[in-house]
Amino acid sequence: MKQEILNYLIWLWAFDIIKVITTILITWLSTKYVPIIVGKYLKKYPQIRRIIQKTGVTVIWILGILVTLSYMGIDVSSIITSLGLVGFAIGFALKDTVSNLISGIMIMLYAPFSRGDIIEFSGYEGEIQWIDMKYTTMCNVKGMEEDDIILIPNQSLFQKTIIVKEKYKQIEAKVQESKN
């Protein structure tokens, strides 16, 4: 009887070790292939691609570690609660930054304007130099010095009215037509 119980416990222990090793292996493989898959679908948006890849890898590792700890008999409910509270605190503290980031992603995806376009925003008219995750840079602004630039938080661009005066590609097409 004791031998049967001992064999059963050894079998359970071996099964738990196999589950832990399998979970770690699946987690590791997922962190290698998820960025590749995301990269294929977001080739046109390198900044968005990097954020989703890094966030995805981090989330996969956290989930893998939590599942592994639960297989080892550790109660992970308090860890999950703590992660939720930390996430809430960080989100609340960085709400403007997160809002600018999400607005930057939306601007890049919807592309209401692009680099080289001339826009009017909040009384300023100038050329879009760069669209970043947090700011959009406008240069050659009318009424300002030639070397001055304006950094506009993406949240403002996403919430207020923008007048796109000239699209860069339209200007380029007009130049090509005039050459012919």
mmCIF file of the C-alpha atoms, coordinates in Angstrom:
data_MODEL
# 
_entry.id   MODEL 
# 
loop_
_atom_site.group_PDB 
_atom_site.id 
_atom_site.type_symbol 
_atom_site.label_atom_id 
_atom_site.label_alt_id 
_atom_site.label_comp_id 
_atom_site.label_asym_id 
_atom_site.label_entity_id 
_atom_site.label_seq_id 
_atom_site.pdbx_PDB_ins_code 
_atom_site.Cartn_x 
_atom_site.Cartn_y 
_atom_site.Cartn_z 
_atom_site.occupancy 
_atom_site.B_iso_or_equiv 
_atom_site.pdbx_formal_charge 
_atom_site.auth_seq_id 
_atom_site.auth_comp_id 
_atom_site.auth_asym_id 
_atom_site.auth_atom_id 
_atom_site.pdbx_PDB_model_num 
ATOM 1   C CA . MET A 1 1   ? 0.000  0.000  0.000   1.00 0.00 ? 1   MET A CA 1 
ATOM 2   C CA . LYS A 1 2   ? 2.763  2.463  0.958   1.00 0.00 ? 2   LYS A CA 1 
ATOM 3   C CA . GLN A 1 3   ? 4.662  1.601  -2.199  1.00 0.00 ? 3   GLN A CA 1 
ATOM 4   C CA . GLU A 1 4   ? 1.591  2.302  -4.350  1.00 0.00 ? 4   GLU A CA 1 
ATOM 5   C CA . ILE A 1 5   ? 1.059  5.691  -2.693  1.00 0.00 ? 5   ILE A CA 1 
ATOM 6   C CA . LEU A 1 6   ? 4.740  6.528  -3.124  1.00 0.00 ? 6   LEU A CA 1 
ATOM 7   C CA . ASN A 1 7   ? 4.633  5.527  -6.802  1.00 0.00 ? 7   ASN A CA 1 
ATOM 8   C CA . TYR A 1 8   ? 1.487  7.617  -7.285  1.00 0.00 ? 8   TYR A CA 1 
ATOM 9   C CA . LEU A 1 9   ? 3.124  10.685 -5.669  1.00 0.00 ? 9   LEU A CA 1 
ATOM 10  C CA . ILE A 1 10  ? 6.250  10.263 -7.796  1.00 0.00 ? 10  ILE A CA 1 
ATOM 11  C CA . TRP A 1 11  ? 4.071  9.989  -10.896 1.00 0.00 ? 11  TRP A CA 1 
ATOM 12  C CA . LEU A 1 12  ? 2.188  13.202 -9.924  1.00 0.00 ? 12  LEU A CA 1 
ATOM 13  C CA . TRP A 1 13  ? 5.470  14.993 -9.236  1.00 0.00 ? 13  TRP A CA 1 
ATOM 14  C CA . ALA A 1 14  ? 6.896  13.893 -12.608 1.00 0.00 ? 14  ALA A CA 1 
ATOM 15  C CA . PHE A 1 15  ? 3.707  15.007 -14.357 1.00 0.00 ? 15  PHE A CA 1 
ATOM 16  C CA . ASP A 1 16  ? 3.957  18.433 -12.679 1.00 0.00 ? 16  ASP A CA 1 
ATOM 17  C CA . ILE A 1 17  ? 7.583  18.784 -13.793 1.00 0.00 ? 17  ILE A CA 1 
ATOM 18  C CA . ILE A 1 18  ? 6.568  17.912 -17.359 1.00 0.00 ? 18  ILE A CA 1 
ATOM 19  C CA . LYS A 1 19  ? 3.811  20.564 -17.209 1.00 0.00 ? 19  LYS A CA 1 
ATOM 20  C CA . VAL A 1 20  ? 6.274  23.184 -15.924 1.00 0.00 ? 20  VAL A CA 1 
ATOM 21  C CA . ILE A 1 21  ? 8.887  22.380 -18.579 1.00 0.00 ? 21  ILE A CA 1 
ATOM 22  C CA . THR A 1 22  ? 6.231  22.338 -21.325 1.00 0.00 ? 22  THR A CA 1 
ATOM 23  C CA . THR A 1 23  ? 4.834  25.689 -20.183 1.00 0.00 ? 23  THR A CA 1 
ATOM 24  C CA . ILE A 1 24  ? 8.277  27.290 -20.132 1.00 0.00 ? 24  ILE A CA 1 
ATOM 25  C CA . LEU A 1 25  ? 9.047  25.853 -23.584 1.00 0.00 ? 25  LEU A CA 1 
ATOM 26  C CA . ILE A 1 26  ? 5.737  27.089 -25.055 1.00 0.00 ? 26  ILE A CA 1 
ATOM 27  C CA . THR A 1 27  ? 6.288  30.513 -23.469 1.00 0.00 ? 27  THR A CA 1 
ATOM 28  C CA . TRP A 1 28  ? 9.798  30.757 -24.886 1.00 0.00 ? 28  TRP A CA 1 
ATOM 29  C CA . LEU A 1 29  ? 8.693  29.652 -28.366 1.00 0.00 ? 29  LEU A CA 1 
ATOM 30  C CA . SER A 1 30  ? 5.783  32.107 -28.291 1.00 0.00 ? 30  SER A CA 1 
ATOM 31  C CA . THR A 1 31  ? 8.130  34.987 -27.475 1.00 0.00 ? 31  THR A CA 1 
ATOM 32  C CA . LYS A 1 32  ? 10.196 34.056 -30.522 1.00 0.00 ? 32  LYS A CA 1 
ATOM 33  C CA . TYR A 1 33  ? 7.347  33.685 -33.032 1.00 0.00 ? 33  TYR A CA 1 
ATOM 34  C CA . VAL A 1 34  ? 4.805  36.311 -31.963 1.00 0.00 ? 34  VAL A CA 1 
ATOM 35  C CA . PRO A 1 35  ? 7.135  39.229 -32.917 1.00 0.00 ? 35  PRO A CA 1 
ATOM 36  C CA . ILE A 1 36  ? 7.712  37.635 -36.324 1.00 0.00 ? 36  ILE A CA 1 
ATOM 37  C CA . ILE A 1 37  ? 3.974  37.248 -36.933 1.00 0.00 ? 37  ILE A CA 1 
ATOM 38  C CA . VAL A 1 38  ? 3.252  40.809 -35.744 1.00 0.00 ? 38  VAL A CA 1 
ATOM 39  C CA . GLY A 1 39  ? 6.095  42.088 -37.929 1.00 0.00 ? 39  GLY A CA 1 
ATOM 40  C CA . LYS A 1 40  ? 4.528  40.558 -41.036 1.00 0.00 ? 40  LYS A CA 1 
ATOM 41  C CA . TYR A 1 41  ? 1.206  42.305 -40.475 1.00 0.00 ? 41  TYR A CA 1 
ATOM 42  C CA . LEU A 1 42  ? 2.577  45.698 -39.438 1.00 0.00 ? 42  LEU A CA 1 
ATOM 43  C CA . LYS A 1 43  ? 5.415  46.241 -41.935 1.00 0.00 ? 43  LYS A CA 1 
ATOM 44  C CA . LYS A 1 44  ? 4.140  49.706 -42.854 1.00 0.00 ? 44  LYS A CA 1 
ATOM 45  C CA . TYR A 1 45  ? 4.097  50.900 -39.222 1.00 0.00 ? 45  TYR A CA 1 
ATOM 46  C CA . PRO A 1 46  ? 7.520  50.270 -37.635 1.00 0.00 ? 46  PRO A CA 1 
ATOM 47  C CA . GLN A 1 47  ? 6.866  52.271 -34.451 1.00 0.00 ? 47  GLN A CA 1 
ATOM 48  C CA . ILE A 1 48  ? 3.546  50.557 -33.780 1.00 0.00 ? 48  ILE A CA 1 
ATOM 49  C CA . ARG A 1 49  ? 5.125  47.196 -34.626 1.00 0.00 ? 49  ARG A CA 1 
ATOM 50  C CA . ARG A 1 50  ? 7.887  47.661 -32.023 1.00 0.00 ? 50  ARG A CA 1 
ATOM 51  C CA . ILE A 1 51  ? 5.448  48.615 -29.274 1.00 0.00 ? 51  ILE A CA 1 
ATOM 52  C CA . ILE A 1 52  ? 3.122  45.681 -29.946 1.00 0.00 ? 52  ILE A CA 1 
ATOM 53  C CA . GLN A 1 53  ? 6.052  43.260 -30.209 1.00 0.00 ? 53  GLN A CA 1 
ATOM 54  C CA . LYS A 1 54  ? 7.632  44.359 -26.922 1.00 0.00 ? 54  LYS A CA 1 
ATOM 55  C CA . THR A 1 55  ? 4.302  44.506 -25.100 1.00 0.00 ? 55  THR A CA 1 
ATOM 56  C CA . GLY A 1 56  ? 3.312  41.104 -26.485 1.00 0.00 ? 56  GLY A CA 1 
ATOM 57  C CA . VAL A 1 57  ? 6.562  39.460 -25.405 1.00 0.00 ? 57  VAL A CA 1 
ATOM 58  C CA . THR A 1 58  ? 6.248  40.949 -21.910 1.00 0.00 ? 58  THR A CA 1 
ATOM 59  C CA . VAL A 1 59  ? 2.633  39.795 -21.533 1.00 0.00 ? 59  VAL A CA 1 
ATOM 60  C CA . ILE A 1 60  ? 3.518  36.297 -22.786 1.00 0.00 ? 60  ILE A CA 1 
ATOM 61  C CA . TRP A 1 61  ? 6.362  35.985 -20.255 1.00 0.00 ? 61  TRP A CA 1 
ATOM 62  C CA . ILE A 1 62  ? 4.164  37.212 -17.390 1.00 0.00 ? 62  ILE A CA 1 
ATOM 63  C CA . LEU A 1 63  ? 1.410  34.729 -18.304 1.00 0.00 ? 63  LEU A CA 1 
ATOM 64  C CA . GLY A 1 64  ? 3.933  31.906 -18.726 1.00 0.00 ? 64  GLY A CA 1 
ATOM 65  C CA . ILE A 1 65  ? 5.502  32.601 -15.335 1.00 0.00 ? 65  ILE A CA 1 
ATOM 66  C CA . LEU A 1 66  ? 2.088  32.781 -13.652 1.00 0.00 ? 66  LEU A CA 1 
ATOM 67  C CA . VAL A 1 67  ? 0.982  29.478 -15.180 1.00 0.00 ? 67  VAL A CA 1 
ATOM 68  C CA . THR A 1 68  ? 4.305  27.870 -14.221 1.00 0.00 ? 68  THR A CA 1 
ATOM 69  C CA . LEU A 1 69  ? 3.986  29.094 -10.631 1.00 0.00 ? 69  LEU A CA 1 
ATOM 70  C CA . SER A 1 70  ? 0.436  27.741 -10.419 1.00 0.00 ? 70  SER A CA 1 
ATOM 71  C CA . TYR A 1 71  ? 1.657  24.332 -11.651 1.00 0.00 ? 71  TYR A CA 1 
ATOM 72  C CA . MET A 1 72  ? 4.255  24.421 -8.890  1.00 0.00 ? 72  MET A CA 1 
ATOM 73  C CA . GLY A 1 73  ? 1.484  24.799 -6.315  1.00 0.00 ? 73  GLY A CA 1 
ATOM 74  C CA . ILE A 1 74  ? 1.903  28.521 -5.631  1.00 0.00 ? 74  ILE A CA 1 
ATOM 75  C CA . ASP A 1 75  ? -1.273 30.579 -5.226  1.00 0.00 ? 75  ASP A CA 1 
ATOM 76  C CA . VAL A 1 76  ? -1.031 33.257 -7.941  1.00 0.00 ? 76  VAL A CA 1 
ATOM 77  C CA . SER A 1 77  ? -4.283 35.084 -7.150  1.00 0.00 ? 77  SER A CA 1 
ATOM 78  C CA . SER A 1 78  ? -2.489 37.632 -4.927  1.00 0.00 ? 78  SER A CA 1 
ATOM 79  C CA . ILE A 1 79  ? 0.153  38.168 -7.630  1.00 0.00 ? 79  ILE A CA 1 
ATOM 80  C CA . ILE A 1 80  ? -2.543 38.785 -10.247 1.00 0.00 ? 80  ILE A CA 1 
ATOM 81  C CA . THR A 1 81  ? -4.316 41.217 -7.909  1.00 0.00 ? 81  THR A CA 1 
ATOM 82  C CA . SER A 1 82  ? -1.051 43.076 -7.293  1.00 0.00 ? 82  SER A CA 1 
ATOM 83  C CA . LEU A 1 83  ? -0.335 43.269 -11.029 1.00 0.00 ? 83  LEU A CA 1 
ATOM 84  C CA . GLY A 1 84  ? -3.822 44.686 -11.583 1.00 0.00 ? 84  GLY A CA 1 
ATOM 85  C CA . LEU A 1 85  ? -3.338 47.359 -8.934  1.00 0.00 ? 85  LEU A CA 1 
ATOM 86  C CA . VAL A 1 86  ? 0.110  48.277 -10.257 1.00 0.00 ? 86  VAL A CA 1 
ATOM 87  C CA . GLY A 1 87  ? -1.295 48.478 -13.799 1.00 0.00 ? 87  GLY A CA 1 
ATOM 88  C CA . PHE A 1 88  ? -4.120 50.719 -12.625 1.00 0.00 ? 88  PHE A CA 1 
ATOM 89  C CA . ALA A 1 89  ? -1.717 53.032 -10.750 1.00 0.00 ? 89  ALA A CA 1 
ATOM 90  C CA . ILE A 1 90  ? 0.680  53.268 -13.684 1.00 0.00 ? 90  ILE A CA 1 
ATOM 91  C CA . GLY A 1 91  ? -2.195 53.860 -16.111 1.00 0.00 ? 91  GLY A CA 1 
ATOM 92  C CA . PHE A 1 92  ? -3.639 56.608 -13.948 1.00 0.00 ? 92  PHE A CA 1 
ATOM 93  C CA . ALA A 1 93  ? -0.238 58.269 -13.446 1.00 0.00 ? 93  ALA A CA 1 
ATOM 94  C CA . LEU A 1 94  ? 0.607  58.136 -17.148 1.00 0.00 ? 94  LEU A CA 1 
ATOM 95  C CA . LYS A 1 95  ? -2.852 58.825 -18.578 1.00 0.00 ? 95  LYS A CA 1 
ATOM 96  C CA . ASP A 1 96  ? -1.702 61.793 -20.709 1.00 0.00 ? 96  ASP A CA 1 
ATOM 97  C CA . THR A 1 97  ? 1.290  59.891 -22.053 1.00 0.00 ? 97  THR A CA 1 
ATOM 98  C CA . VAL A 1 98  ? -0.841 56.836 -22.809 1.00 0.00 ? 98  VAL A CA 1 
ATOM 99  C CA . SER A 1 99  ? -3.449 59.072 -24.448 1.00 0.00 ? 99  SER A CA 1 
ATOM 100 C CA . ASN A 1 100 ? -0.772 60.663 -26.661 1.00 0.00 ? 100 ASN A CA 1 
ATOM 101 C CA . LEU A 1 101 ? 0.579  57.221 -27.518 1.00 0.00 ? 101 LEU A CA 1 
ATOM 102 C CA . ILE A 1 102 ? -2.804 55.829 -28.498 1.00 0.00 ? 102 ILE A CA 1 
ATOM 103 C CA . SER A 1 103 ? -3.574 59.001 -30.460 1.00 0.00 ? 103 SER A CA 1 
ATOM 104 C CA . GLY A 1 104 ? -0.214 58.617 -32.238 1.00 0.00 ? 104 GLY A CA 1 
ATOM 105 C CA . ILE A 1 105 ? -1.088 55.054 -33.180 1.00 0.00 ? 105 ILE A CA 1 
ATOM 106 C CA . MET A 1 106 ? -4.483 56.178 -34.492 1.00 0.00 ? 106 MET A CA 1 
ATOM 107 C CA . ILE A 1 107 ? -2.910 59.001 -36.516 1.00 0.00 ? 107 ILE A CA 1 
ATOM 108 C CA . MET A 1 108 ? -0.418 56.577 -38.041 1.00 0.00 ? 108 MET A CA 1 
ATOM 109 C CA . LEU A 1 109 ? -3.106 54.022 -38.861 1.00 0.00 ? 109 LEU A CA 1 
ATOM 110 C CA . TYR A 1 110 ? -5.728 56.422 -40.268 1.00 0.00 ? 110 TYR A CA 1 
ATOM 111 C CA . ALA A 1 111 ? -3.125 58.767 -41.832 1.00 0.00 ? 111 ALA A CA 1 
ATOM 112 C CA . PRO A 1 112 ? -5.238 61.957 -42.072 1.00 0.00 ? 112 PRO A CA 1 
ATOM 113 C CA . PHE A 1 113 ? -1.960 63.652 -42.988 1.00 0.00 ? 113 PHE A CA 1 
ATOM 114 C CA . SER A 1 114 ? 1.571  62.474 -43.611 1.00 0.00 ? 114 SER A CA 1 
ATOM 115 C CA . ARG A 1 115 ? 5.109  63.782 -43.757 1.00 0.00 ? 115 ARG A CA 1 
ATOM 116 C CA . GLY A 1 116 ? 5.400  66.699 -46.160 1.00 0.00 ? 116 GLY A CA 1 
ATOM 117 C CA . ASP A 1 117 ? 1.728  67.700 -45.961 1.00 0.00 ? 117 ASP A CA 1 
ATOM 118 C CA . ILE A 1 118 ? 0.890  71.301 -45.137 1.00 0.00 ? 118 ILE A CA 1 
ATOM 119 C CA . ILE A 1 119 ? -1.718 71.573 -42.408 1.00 0.00 ? 119 ILE A CA 1 
ATOM 120 C CA . GLU A 1 120 ? -3.393 74.277 -40.365 1.00 0.00 ? 120 GLU A CA 1 
ATOM 121 C CA . PHE A 1 121 ? -3.878 73.558 -36.685 1.00 0.00 ? 121 PHE A CA 1 
ATOM 122 C CA . SER A 1 122 ? -4.808 75.952 -33.860 1.00 0.00 ? 122 SER A CA 1 
ATOM 123 C CA . GLY A 1 123 ? -3.911 79.014 -35.920 1.00 0.00 ? 123 GLY A CA 1 
ATOM 124 C CA . TYR A 1 124 ? -0.567 77.631 -37.116 1.00 0.00 ? 124 TYR A CA 1 
ATOM 125 C CA . GLU A 1 125 ? 0.086  76.610 -40.693 1.00 0.00 ? 125 GLU A CA 1 
ATOM 126 C CA . GLY A 1 126 ? 3.132  74.564 -41.548 1.00 0.00 ? 126 GLY A CA 1 
ATOM 127 C CA . GLU A 1 127 ? 4.626  71.426 -43.011 1.00 0.00 ? 127 GLU A CA 1 
ATOM 128 C CA . ILE A 1 128 ? 4.543  68.091 -41.209 1.00 0.00 ? 128 ILE A CA 1 
ATOM 129 C CA . GLN A 1 129 ? 8.146  67.098 -40.629 1.00 0.00 ? 129 GLN A CA 1 
ATOM 130 C CA . TRP A 1 130 ? 7.719  63.987 -38.506 1.00 0.00 ? 130 TRP A CA 1 
ATOM 131 C CA . ILE A 1 131 ? 4.970  61.925 -36.874 1.00 0.00 ? 131 ILE A CA 1 
ATOM 132 C CA . ASP A 1 132 ? 6.135  60.181 -33.738 1.00 0.00 ? 132 ASP A CA 1 
ATOM 133 C CA . MET A 1 133 ? 4.285  58.129 -31.129 1.00 0.00 ? 133 MET A CA 1 
ATOM 134 C CA . LYS A 1 134 ? 3.932  61.098 -28.769 1.00 0.00 ? 134 LYS A CA 1 
ATOM 135 C CA . TYR A 1 135 ? 4.351  64.261 -30.860 1.00 0.00 ? 135 TYR A CA 1 
ATOM 136 C CA . THR A 1 136 ? 3.911  65.463 -34.403 1.00 0.00 ? 136 THR A CA 1 
ATOM 137 C CA . THR A 1 137 ? 6.567  67.935 -35.546 1.00 0.00 ? 137 THR A CA 1 
ATOM 138 C CA . MET A 1 138 ? 5.571  70.870 -37.744 1.00 0.00 ? 138 MET A CA 1 
ATOM 139 C CA . CYS A 1 139 ? 8.193  73.069 -39.434 1.00 0.00 ? 139 CYS A CA 1 
ATOM 140 C CA . ASN A 1 140 ? 8.216  75.983 -41.905 1.00 0.00 ? 140 ASN A CA 1 
ATOM 141 C CA . VAL A 1 141 ? 5.415  77.541 -39.872 1.00 0.00 ? 141 VAL A CA 1 
ATOM 142 C CA . LYS A 1 142 ? 4.027  80.784 -41.278 1.00 0.00 ? 142 LYS A CA 1 
ATOM 143 C CA . GLY A 1 143 ? 4.821  83.762 -39.065 1.00 0.00 ? 143 GLY A CA 1 
ATOM 144 C CA . MET A 1 144 ? 7.699  82.056 -37.263 1.00 0.00 ? 144 MET A CA 1 
ATOM 145 C CA . GLU A 1 145 ? 11.444 81.891 -37.772 1.00 0.00 ? 145 GLU A CA 1 
ATOM 146 C CA . GLU A 1 146 ? 12.641 79.528 -40.508 1.00 0.00 ? 146 GLU A CA 1 
ATOM 147 C CA . ASP A 1 147 ? 14.389 77.132 -38.106 1.00 0.00 ? 147 ASP A CA 1 
ATOM 148 C CA . ASP A 1 148 ? 11.557 77.065 -35.547 1.00 0.00 ? 148 ASP A CA 1 
ATOM 149 C CA . ILE A 1 149 ? 9.519  73.912 -35.129 1.00 0.00 ? 149 ILE A CA 1 
ATOM 150 C CA . ILE A 1 150 ? 6.322  73.161 -33.244 1.00 0.00 ? 150 ILE A CA 1 
ATOM 151 C CA . LEU A 1 151 ? 5.848  69.923 -31.339 1.00 0.00 ? 151 LEU A CA 1 
ATOM 152 C CA . ILE A 1 152 ? 2.146  69.131 -31.170 1.00 0.00 ? 152 ILE A CA 1 
ATOM 153 C CA . PRO A 1 153 ? 0.970  66.426 -28.748 1.00 0.00 ? 153 PRO A CA 1 
ATOM 154 C CA . ASN A 1 154 ? -0.857 63.765 -30.757 1.00 0.00 ? 154 ASN A CA 1 
ATOM 155 C CA . GLN A 1 155 ? -3.788 63.852 -28.363 1.00 0.00 ? 155 GLN A CA 1 
ATOM 156 C CA . SER A 1 156 ? -4.456 67.466 -29.412 1.00 0.00 ? 156 SER A CA 1 
ATOM 157 C CA . LEU A 1 157 ? -4.277 66.561 -33.100 1.00 0.00 ? 157 LEU A CA 1 
ATOM 158 C CA . PHE A 1 158 ? -6.690 63.711 -32.617 1.00 0.00 ? 158 PHE A CA 1 
ATOM 159 C CA . GLN A 1 159 ? -9.232 65.815 -30.715 1.00 0.00 ? 159 GLN A CA 1 
ATOM 160 C CA . LYS A 1 160 ? -9.220 69.114 -32.593 1.00 0.00 ? 160 LYS A CA 1 
ATOM 161 C CA . THR A 1 161 ? -9.938 70.158 -36.160 1.00 0.00 ? 161 THR A CA 1 
ATOM 162 C CA . ILE A 1 162 ? -7.081 69.907 -38.654 1.00 0.00 ? 162 ILE A CA 1 
ATOM 163 C CA . ILE A 1 163 ? -7.147 71.542 -42.064 1.00 0.00 ? 163 ILE A CA 1 
ATOM 164 C CA . VAL A 1 164 ? -4.962 69.715 -44.561 1.00 0.00 ? 164 VAL A CA 1 
ATOM 165 C CA . LYS A 1 165 ? -3.947 72.442 -47.007 1.00 0.00 ? 165 LYS A CA 1 
ATOM 166 C CA . GLU A 1 166 ? -1.775 70.461 -49.408 1.00 0.00 ? 166 GLU A CA 1 
ATOM 167 C CA . LYS A 1 167 ? -1.018 66.783 -49.571 1.00 0.00 ? 167 LYS A CA 1 
ATOM 168 C CA . TYR A 1 168 ? 2.630  66.068 -50.348 1.00 0.00 ? 168 TYR A CA 1 
ATOM 169 C CA . LYS A 1 169 ? 1.785  63.402 -52.932 1.00 0.00 ? 169 LYS A CA 1 
ATOM 170 C CA . GLN A 1 170 ? -0.530 65.815 -54.739 1.00 0.00 ? 170 GLN A CA 1 
ATOM 171 C CA . ILE A 1 171 ? 2.289  68.376 -54.912 1.00 0.00 ? 171 ILE A CA 1 
ATOM 172 C CA . GLU A 1 172 ? 4.661  65.667 -56.170 1.00 0.00 ? 172 GLU A CA 1 
ATOM 173 C CA . ALA A 1 173 ? 2.143  64.681 -58.888 1.00 0.00 ? 173 ALA A CA 1 
ATOM 174 C CA . LYS A 1 174 ? 1.816  68.321 -59.974 1.00 0.00 ? 174 LYS A CA 1 
ATOM 175 C CA . VAL A 1 175 ? 5.609  68.589 -60.291 1.00 0.00 ? 175 VAL A CA 1 
ATOM 176 C CA . GLN A 1 176 ? 5.704  65.411 -62.390 1.00 0.00 ? 176 GLN A CA 1 
ATOM 177 C CA . GLU A 1 177 ? 2.941  66.765 -64.645 1.00 0.00 ? 177 GLU A CA 1 
ATOM 178 C CA . SER A 1 178 ? 4.752  70.056 -65.112 1.00 0.00 ? 178 SER A CA 1 
ATOM 179 C CA . LYS A 1 179 ? 7.934  68.215 -66.146 1.00 0.00 ? 179 LYS A CA 1 
ATOM 180 C CA . ASN A 1 180 ? 6.058  66.337 -68.872 1.00 0.00 ? 180 ASN A CA 1 
# 
